Amino acid sequence: MNIIQIFSGKVWGGAEQYILDLGTALEKQGNHIHYFAYNTPAITNRLQGKVKLTTLRFAGILDWSTINQLSKFIQEKQIDVIHIHDTRFVPMVVLAKRRSKQAVRIVLTRHIARASKVNWFYRSLFKSLHQIIFVSNLARKMWEEANTWMPKEKMTVIHNSIPETYDEQEGDSLRQRFNIAQETPLIVFTGRVRRSKGCAVLVEALAAIKHLPYHMVFIGTCKPKDYNNQLINHAKRLGIAERISFYGFSNQTRLLIKEATIGVAPSIVREACPLSPMEFMQASKCIIATNNGAQPEYITSRETGVLVSPKSVEELSSALEELIQSPSLCSRIGEQAKEYFNKHMSYAMFIHKITSCYTLAAEE
């Protein structure tokens, strides 16, 4: 199949990595993937010369320059499927399809858990979609309740997944970089280092267990850029600054966390289907995550991870303390997490569901 994948954002985040991983896997199956994106350095610097990338303005329903260019591309390349990852692209892509007069199937993945009621003016355009994929039951429920007019047969749930990593790949060593003794429990956070991800709550929870041995490493870009300084100053006031390190952004996160003892994903906002907990599950690491989003759809507390309430310093510190003091429990939960991931959430299963969705659209 000839497939277009459209990057949803102007910065590189989880959704962008999801799209690139998906396109790479589809290419390995023999499909031809064309990527479209905004012309922003965060996207172009990462992808230019590595994939088939076209940049357009994507300025909205009145952006006829983008619509015409996309329509022409659909005709010339005989595109079979356009997969978009944000609702704001729906009007432009549907109009480009109509202008091209080609039988291209349009699939939307909804990556967020938000009601987002669609204006009546755009409803006919959304009904032109062949499928809407929701990354969790929570995401589908919230959107469906706000948009009861959308045909149910055009909506499906496909939980996120992540590709496998390979042991032969060499990555940096967290313990060597930050001089962490092998016997010291290593706690790791991955993702955007920002308030909404519960990073300040995590620092406070770490202060509550400073009588125990551990070292904390944050892997990811800070937002705002100086947020690490804010966290360190907070940690200084709590007397644990020397036990916290910031790695920054890495494209080898899934290799780095192989050294982790415990993973943490203490988000204080509702997550549609976060990838970070999956990274730890795939790596046989026990993950502590909050229960305020779709996490309970794939994490059973004390079986395949540990779930805590968002913003609860007490629950988070208690979970960390128990896992540090009980290595066997920590190891058991990590192994069970990997077993569950491989059985129910593997990337091969994910790709099969996506391609089946494309095929389903073709048969409509």
C-alpha positions as CSV (number, residue, x, y, z in Angstrom):
1,M,0.0,0.0,0.0
2,N,1.0,3.6,-0.5
3,I,0.4,5.3,2.8
4,I,0.7,8.9,4.0
5,Q,1.5,9.5,7.7
6,I,1.0,13.1,8.9
7,F,2.9,14.2,11.9
8,S,0.6,16.0,14.3
9,G,2.9,18.5,16.1
10,K,5.6,21.1,15.7
11,V,7.8,19.6,18.4
12,W,9.1,16.0,18.8
13,G,7.1,14.1,21.4
14,G,5.5,10.8,22.0
15,A,3.0,11.1,19.2
16,E,5.7,11.9,16.7
17,Q,7.8,8.9,17.8
18,Y,4.6,6.8,17.6
19,I,4.1,7.9,14.0
20,L,7.7,7.2,13.0
21,D,7.8,3.8,14.7
22,L,4.5,2.9,12.9
23,G,5.8,4.0,9.5
24,T,9.0,2.2,9.9
25,A,7.2,-1.1,10.8
26,L,4.8,-0.6,7.9
27,E,7.7,-0.2,5.5
28,K,9.3,-3.4,6.7
29,Q,6.1,-5.1,5.6
30,G,6.6,-3.8,2.1
31,N,4.4,-0.7,2.2
32,H,5.5,2.7,0.8
33,I,5.3,5.4,3.4
34,H,5.3,9.1,2.7
35,Y,5.5,11.6,5.7
36,F,3.9,15.0,5.8
37,A,4.6,17.6,8.6
38,Y,4.8,21.2,9.5
39,N,8.0,22.9,8.4
40,T,9.6,23.1,11.8
41,P,13.2,22.3,12.9
42,A,12.2,19.8,15.5
43,I,10.7,17.7,12.8
44,T,12.8,18.4,9.7
45,N,16.2,18.2,11.5
46,R,15.3,14.8,12.7
47,L,13.8,13.4,9.5
48,Q,15.2,15.2,6.5
49,G,17.2,12.8,4.3
50,K,16.2,9.8,6.3
51,V,12.5,9.4,5.2
52,K,10.3,10.6,2.4
53,L,9.2,13.9,4.0
54,T,7.1,16.7,2.6
55,T,6.4,19.9,4.6
56,L,3.2,21.9,4.2
57,R,1.6,24.8,6.0
58,F,-1.5,23.0,7.2
59,A,-3.1,26.3,8.1
60,G,-6.7,25.2,8.2
61,I,-9.8,24.6,6.1
62,L,-9.1,27.8,4.1
63,D,-5.5,26.8,3.3
64,W,-6.2,25.9,-0.3
65,S,-2.5,25.8,-1.1
66,T,-2.0,22.9,1.3
67,I,-5.2,21.2,0.1
68,N,-4.3,21.5,-3.6
69,Q,-0.7,20.2,-3.0
70,L,-1.9,17.3,-1.0
71,S,-4.6,16.5,-3.6
72,K,-2.0,16.5,-6.4
73,F,0.2,14.2,-4.3
74,I,-2.6,11.7,-3.8
75,Q,-3.2,11.6,-7.5
76,E,0.4,11.3,-8.5
77,K,1.4,8.7,-5.9
78,Q,-1.9,6.8,-6.1
79,I,-2.2,6.9,-2.3
80,D,-4.3,4.1,-0.7
81,V,-4.4,5.4,3.0
82,I,-3.9,8.7,4.7
83,H,-3.3,8.2,8.4
84,I,-3.7,11.4,10.5
85,H,-3.1,11.9,14.2
86,D,-4.9,15.0,15.1
87,T,-8.5,16.1,14.5
88,R,-7.4,19.5,13.2
89,F,-6.1,17.8,10.0
90,V,-9.5,16.2,9.2
91,P,-11.1,19.1,7.2
92,M,-8.0,19.7,5.0
93,V,-7.3,16.0,4.3
94,V,-11.0,15.2,3.5
95,L,-11.2,18.2,1.1
96,A,-7.9,17.1,-0.5
97,K,-9.3,13.6,-1.0
98,R,-12.5,15.0,-2.6
99,R,-10.5,17.3,-4.9
100,S,-8.3,14.4,-6.0
101,K,-11.4,12.2,-6.8
102,Q,-9.4,9.2,-5.6
103,A,-10.7,6.3,-3.4
104,V,-8.1,7.0,-0.7
105,R,-9.1,5.8,2.9
106,I,-8.6,8.3,5.7
107,V,-7.9,7.0,9.1
108,L,-7.6,9.2,12.2
109,T,-5.9,8.2,15.5
110,R,-7.1,10.1,18.5
111,H,-4.2,10.3,20.9
112,I,-5.8,12.3,23.7
113,A,-8.5,11.6,26.3
114,R,-10.7,14.7,25.9
115,A,-14.4,15.2,25.0
116,S,-13.7,17.8,22.2
117,K,-17.2,18.3,20.8
118,V,-17.0,18.6,17.0
119,N,-18.7,21.7,15.5
120,W,-21.8,20.8,13.4
121,F,-20.2,22.5,10.4
122,Y,-17.4,19.8,10.3
123,R,-19.5,16.7,11.2
124,S,-20.0,15.7,7.5
125,L,-16.2,15.8,7.1
126,F,-15.7,13.5,10.1
127,K,-18.3,11.1,8.8
128,S,-16.2,10.8,5.7
129,L,-13.4,9.2,7.7
130,H,-13.2,5.4,7.2
131,Q,-12.0,4.7,10.8
132,I,-11.2,6.6,14.0
133,I,-8.7,4.7,16.2
134,F,-8.7,5.6,19.9
135,V,-5.6,4.7,21.9
136,S,-7.7,3.6,24.9
137,N,-11.3,2.8,25.9
138,L,-11.2,6.0,28.0
139,A,-10.3,8.1,25.0
140,R,-13.1,6.6,23.0
141,K,-15.7,6.9,25.8
142,M,-15.0,10.6,26.3
143,W,-15.0,11.5,22.6
144,E,-18.0,9.3,21.8
145,E,-20.2,10.8,24.6
146,A,-19.5,14.3,23.2
147,N,-20.1,13.2,19.6
148,T,-23.0,10.8,19.6
149,W,-23.7,11.5,15.9
150,M,-20.6,9.6,14.8
151,P,-21.3,6.0,13.5
152,K,-20.1,3.5,16.1
153,E,-18.9,1.1,13.4
154,K,-16.3,3.7,12.4
155,M,-14.7,3.7,15.8
156,T,-12.3,1.2,17.3
157,V,-9.8,1.0,20.2
158,I,-6.1,0.0,19.6
159,H,-3.9,0.5,22.6
160,N,-0.5,2.0,22.0
161,S,2.6,-0.2,21.9
162,I,6.3,0.2,21.4
163,P,8.8,-1.6,19.1
164,E,11.2,-4.1,20.6
165,T,14.8,-3.0,21.5
166,Y,17.8,-5.2,20.9
167,D,20.4,-6.2,23.4
168,E,23.2,-6.0,20.9
169,Q,22.7,-2.2,20.6
170,E,25.0,-0.3,22.8
171,G,23.8,2.7,24.9
172,D,25.1,5.1,27.4
173,S,25.4,3.9,31.0
174,L,23.4,5.9,33.6
175,R,25.4,4.5,36.5
176,Q,28.7,5.4,34.9
177,R,27.6,8.9,33.8
178,F,26.3,9.8,37.3
179,N,28.6,7.6,39.3
180,I,25.9,5.5,40.8
181,A,27.0,2.4,42.7
182,Q,25.8,-0.9,41.3
183,E,24.1,-1.8,44.6
184,T,22.2,1.6,44.8
185,P,18.5,1.3,43.6
186,L,18.1,3.3,40.5
187,I,14.8,5.1,40.0
188,V,14.1,6.4,36.5
189,F,11.6,8.8,35.0
190,T,11.2,9.1,31.2
191,G,9.3,11.6,29.1
192,R,8.8,15.4,29.2
193,V,10.1,16.7,32.5
194,R,7.3,19.1,33.4
195,R,4.9,19.9,36.2
196,S,1.9,18.0,34.5
197,K,4.0,14.8,34.6
198,G,4.1,14.9,38.4
199,C,7.8,15.6,38.6
200,A,7.5,17.9,41.6
201,V,5.3,15.4,43.4
202,L,8.0,12.8,42.7
203,V,10.7,14.9,44.3
204,E,8.6,15.3,47.4
205,A,8.0,11.6,47.6
206,L,11.7,11.0,47.3
207,A,12.3,13.3,50.2
208,A,10.0,11.2,52.3
209,I,12.2,8.2,51.8
210,K,15.6,9.8,52.1
211,H,16.4,7.3,54.9
212,L,16.7,4.7,52.1
213,P,19.4,4.3,49.5
214,Y,18.5,5.3,45.9
215,H,19.4,7.6,43.1
216,M,16.9,9.3,40.8
217,V,17.5,10.0,37.1
218,F,15.1,12.1,34.9
219,I,15.4,11.2,31.2
220,G,13.7,13.7,28.9
221,T,13.5,17.4,27.8
222,C,12.5,19.9,30.4
223,K,9.6,22.2,29.8
224,P,10.2,25.0,30.5
225,K,13.9,24.7,29.7
226,D,15.0,25.6,33.2
227,Y,12.5,23.3,35.0
228,N,15.3,21.1,36.1
229,N,16.7,24.0,38.1
230,Q,13.3,24.5,39.7
231,L,13.3,20.8,40.7
232,I,16.9,20.9,42.0
233,N,16.2,24.0,44.1
234,H,13.2,22.2,45.5
235,A,15.3,19.1,46.2
236,K,17.9,21.2,47.9
237,R,15.3,22.5,50.3
238,L,14.3,18.9,51.0
239,G,17.9,17.8,51.4
240,I,18.1,15.3,48.5
241,A,19.6,17.4,45.6
242,E,22.7,15.2,45.4
243,R,20.6,12.1,44.8
244,I,18.8,13.5,41.7
245,S,20.3,13.7,38.1
246,F,19.0,15.0,34.8
247,Y,20.1,13.1,31.6
248,G,18.2,15.3,29.1
249,F,16.7,14.1,25.9
250,S,17.8,10.7,24.5
251,N,16.8,8.7,21.5
252,Q,18.0,5.6,23.3
253,T,15.7,5.8,26.3
254,R,14.5,2.2,25.9
255,L,18.1,1.0,26.2
256,L,19.0,3.3,29.1
257,I,16.1,2.0,31.3
258,K,17.5,-1.5,31.2
259,E,19.7,-0.3,34.2
260,A,16.6,0.9,36.1
261,T,15.5,-0.7,39.3
262,I,12.1,1.0,39.4
263,G,10.3,3.2,36.8
264,V,8.0,6.1,37.7
265,A,5.3,7.8,35.7
266,P,3.5,10.0,38.3
267,S,1.5,12.1,35.8
268,I,-1.1,14.4,37.5
269,V,-3.2,14.9,34.3
270,R,-5.4,12.3,32.6
271,E,-3.3,10.3,30.1
272,A,-5.0,8.7,27.1
273,C,-2.5,5.8,26.8
274,P,1.0,6.9,27.9
275,L,4.0,5.1,26.3
276,S,6.4,5.6,29.3
277,P,4.9,2.8,31.5
278,M,5.1,0.5,28.5
279,E,8.8,1.1,28.1
280,F,9.4,-0.2,31.6
281,M,7.0,-3.1,31.2
282,Q,8.7,-4.2,28.0
283,A,12.1,-4.1,29.8
284,S,10.9,-6.2,32.8
285,K,11.0,-3.2,35.1
286,C,8.4,-2.5,37.8
287,I,6.6,0.7,37.0
288,I,4.8,3.0,39.4
289,A,2.1,5.0,37.6
290,T,-0.8,7.1,38.5
291,N,-4.4,5.7,38.0
292,N,-6.0,8.9,36.5
293,G,-6.0,7.9,32.8
294,A,-6.0,4.7,30.7
295,Q,-3.1,3.2,32.8
296,P,-5.5,0.8,34.6
297,E,-6.5,-0.6,31.2
298,Y,-3.1,-2.3,30.9
299,I,-1.6,-2.2,34.4
300,T,-3.1,-4.3,37.3
301,S,-1.8,-2.8,40.5
302,R,0.7,-5.1,42.3
303,E,0.6,-7.6,39.4
304,T,2.0,-5.8,36.4
305,G,2.9,-2.5,38.0
306,V,1.8,-0.3,41.0
307,L,-0.9,2.3,40.6
308,V,-1.1,5.3,42.9
309,S,-3.4,8.3,43.1
310,P,-2.2,11.5,41.3
311,K,-0.6,14.2,43.5
312,S,-0.4,11.8,46.4
313,V,3.0,12.1,47.9
314,E,2.1,9.6,50.6
315,E,1.0,6.8,48.1
316,L,4.0,7.4,45.8
317,S,6.6,7.4,48.6
318,S,5.0,4.3,50.2
319,A,5.2,2.4,46.9
320,L,8.8,3.4,46.3
321,E,9.7,2.4,49.9
322,E,8.1,-1.0,49.6
323,L,9.8,-1.8,46.3
324,I,13.2,-0.6,47.4
325,Q,12.9,-2.7,50.6
326,S,11.5,-5.7,48.7
327,P,13.7,-6.5,45.6
328,S,12.0,-9.8,45.1
329,L,8.6,-8.1,44.9
330,C,10.0,-5.5,42.5
331,S,11.5,-8.1,40.3
332,R,8.4,-10.3,40.3
333,I,6.1,-7.4,39.2
334,G,8.6,-6.5,36.5
335,E,8.7,-10.0,35.1
336,Q,4.9,-10.2,35.1
337,A,4.7,-6.9,33.4
338,K,6.9,-8.1,30.6
339,E,4.9,-11.3,30.2
340,Y,1.7,-9.3,30.0
341,F,3.1,-6.9,27.5
342,N,4.4,-9.7,25.2
343,K,1.1,-11.5,25.4
344,H,-1.3,-8.7,25.0
345,M,0.5,-5.5,23.8
346,S,3.4,-6.5,21.6
347,Y,4.3,-4.3,18.6
348,A,3.6,-7.2,16.2
349,M,0.0,-7.3,17.6
350,F,-0.3,-3.6,17.4
351,I,0.8,-3.4,13.7
352,H,-1.6,-6.3,12.8
353,K,-4.5,-4.3,14.3
354,I,-3.5,-1.2,12.5
355,T,-3.2,-2.9,9.1
356,S,-6.5,-4.7,9.7
357,C,-8.0,-1.3,10.3
358,Y,-6.7,-0.1,7.0
359,T,-8.1,-3.3,5.3
360,L,-11.4,-2.9,7.0
361,A,-11.6,0.6,5.6
362,A,-10.9,-0.8,2.2
363,E,-13.8,-3.2,2.4
364,E,-16.4,-0.6,3.4
